[in-house]
């Protein structure tokens, strides 16, 4: 027989079970205290099971005012800094480190989002030039084109067993020299996503990393070129571009 209970009834059952409450997200459990302003807020991950959403602001307030039942005074800043979160001792230190990690991750993401907006505001009207190979690394075809780029977002991707933030880059080609126009006309590649052209993608990544180094200093920069395409104006230019063929040399 299947018994259906409402959310309110489930909370009553949980409360009556030795006054214990389990977090819906991380399964951390604690004693319900009605005097607590947010009794269903998990102090490990920040999820409020009653409101069914994360509440990082109240989680931060909790840790700022946290007082361990075994300690009569608030932890001093010196004591907090002395905690080794790679090997925390006891429940209170583990809880402190979990909360600190969650808050740091949230602040880091918000900080990076704001930094990306600032960078895009600076580079949105800047024009860069690609000067490198098209098909092979060792070619010398005088392949050049002008382009613009923006950071379209960020994505966590795994690298060497760890997850890192990767900047998603959108590149738009806006013009090229005679050799470049000829290649694009012959191979008709401007209607495709040129990120599939391995040599161009790798060289562009190196160049864009160099351009962004100014904004990130010595921090590692990881890029993901999600799209390399031509502007509508440049596509039209290539469409009307006429290839000049060299005259045949009749001399033996």
N, C-alpha and C positions, 0 to 999 in steps of 0.2 A: 504494500500500500504506500502510495506517495503522498507525503504531507507538504502542503504549500504554506509558507509563512510570509508575512509582510516584512519589510525592512525594519520597521519599528519593533516587531515581535522578535526578529533575529537579534536586534541590539539588546533587548531585555534578556534573552536567553544567554547571550554572551556575558552580560553584566552579572547575571546570577551564577555563572560558572566561576565561582571563587573570585568574582570581581575582576576577572582577567579579560582583556580584549586583544584580539589578534589583528594586526595590520593586513589589509587586503592585498597589499603589494609585496612587502618584504617579509611578512610573517613574523615580524617582531611583536612581542606581547608585553603588556603592562597592566598595572592595576588602574581601574577607572576611578578618577577622583572628581566628584561632581562639582567641587569648588573650582576646578580647573576651567578656565575660559574656553579651552579647546580640548575636551577630554578624549576626543577621537583622533587627535593629531599624533601621528607617529613621529617620535623624536629621533628615529634612526634615518628614515628616508624622506620625511616631510609630507607624507600623504595623509589627507584628512578623509577618513572613511565615511564620515557623516555627510560632508559636502561633496565627496567623490571627486576631489581634485587636490593637486599639490598646493601647499601653502608655505612657500619658502620664507616669507616675511615673518610669520609666527614661529617657524622653526628657528630662525636666527634670533628672534627675541627670547625664545626659550633658552638657547645656549648662552645668551648674554646674561641671563638671570638664573642660570642653572645652579642648584645647590644640592650636592649629593647628601643623601640621608646619613652617610657616615662622616660627613664633614660639617662642622658648625659654621664655617665661614666660606664665602665664595672663593673659588680658586683664584689665585693671583695670576697676573699675566706671566710672571716669571715661572710659575708652576706649569701653566699651560704650554709654554714654550719648551719646558723640559721634558714633556711627554714624547716618547718615541713612538710614533704612529705605525712604524714598521713592526714593532713588537709591544703593543699596549698591554698594560698589566691590569687585570680585573675588568669587571663589567663597566664601571664608570669611565675608565680610560678608553675602552673600546667604543662606548657610546659617543664619547667626545670626538674620537677620531672619525667615526662614521659621519657624524653631523658636520664636522669640519670639511671632510672630503666632498660631501654633497653640496655644501654652500660654495666651496671653491669652484667646483665644476660649473655650477649655475652662474657664478659671477664671471668666470673665465669666458663662458659662451656669450653672455651679454656684453662683456668688454670687447670680444672679438667682433661681434656684430656691429658695434659702434665704430670700431676701428676701420672695418671694411667700408662703412658708409663714408667716413672721412676720406679714405683713399680714393673711392670712386668719384667723390666730388672734385678731387684734385686732378685725376687722370682722364676724366670723361671727355675732355676736348683735346687731349694730347695725341699727337701722331707719332708712331714709331716706324722704323724701317727694318725689314728682314733682308739680310744679305747673306745667302748661303745656298747649299745644294737643294735640289728638288727630288732627284731619284736616288743618288748615291752620295756617300760622305766625301768621296775623293773627286767628285766632278767639279769643273770650273766653268759653269755655264752663265755666269754673270746674272744669276736669278735674284731679282730684287722686287720687293713690293712694300707698299705703305699699309699700315694697319692700325687699328685702335682696339683696345680691350677694356673689359670691366670685370670685376669680381662678382659673379652672379650668385654666389652662395658659398656655403661651407658644408663639408661632409666628413664624418668620421670613417676612416678606412683603416684596415689592419695592415701593418707593415712590421715584419720581423717579430710577429707574435704580439705586438702591441697596437692599440688603436690610437691614431693621431688625426688631428684636424687637417683636412686638405681643402685648399681654396679652389672653388670651381670657377674656371676662367672661360669667358666668351670672347672670341676673337672675330673681328670683322675686317676683311681686306678691302681697302678703298681705292687702290691704284697700283700699277706696276710699270716696270720699264718695258722696252720693246721685246726683249727676250722672254720675259715673264708673260706678256700678253700673247706672244706666239704659242708658248707651251699651253696656256690655258685654252686658247682657241683650238689647237690641234686635238688636245685630249679631252676637251669639253668637261672639265672637272669642277667648274664653279657652281654647278647645280647640286654638288654633293657636299657632304661634310668632310672637309679636308683633314680632320683629325685622324682619318684612316690612312693618310699619307705619313708613314712612320717617320721618315727623315725630317720632314717639315715640322711635325709635332714635337719631336725630341729637341730640335734646335730652337723652336719657339719657346718651349718650356724653359730652356737654359737662359734665353734672352729675357723672358718675362720675370724669371727669378731675379736676374740682375737688376731689372728696373724696380722691383719691389723691395730689394735689399735695403734701400733708403728708408722704407717705412717700418721694417721689422728688425733692423740692426743685425745682431749676431744670432737671433733666433732662427731655428731651422724653418725653411719655407717648403711646404709640400703642395704641389699643384696638380690639378686634374683638368685638362683641357676638354671641356664638354662639347664645344662647337667651334669650328673654324670655317667661316663662310664669307662670301663676298657681299658687298652692299648692292642694293638694287641698281644704283648708278653705275657701279663698276661692271656688273653683269651686262648691263645695256651697252657699255663701252666695248666689252669683249665681243658681244653679239655683232656689233657693227665694225669690228676690227678686221682689216684686210691683211692677209699674210703676204709679205713680199718674198718672192722666190728669186734666188740668184740666177742670173743668165747662164746658160750652158757655155762652157769653154770648148770651142771646137778644135783648138790646137792639140796636136798629139804630143 
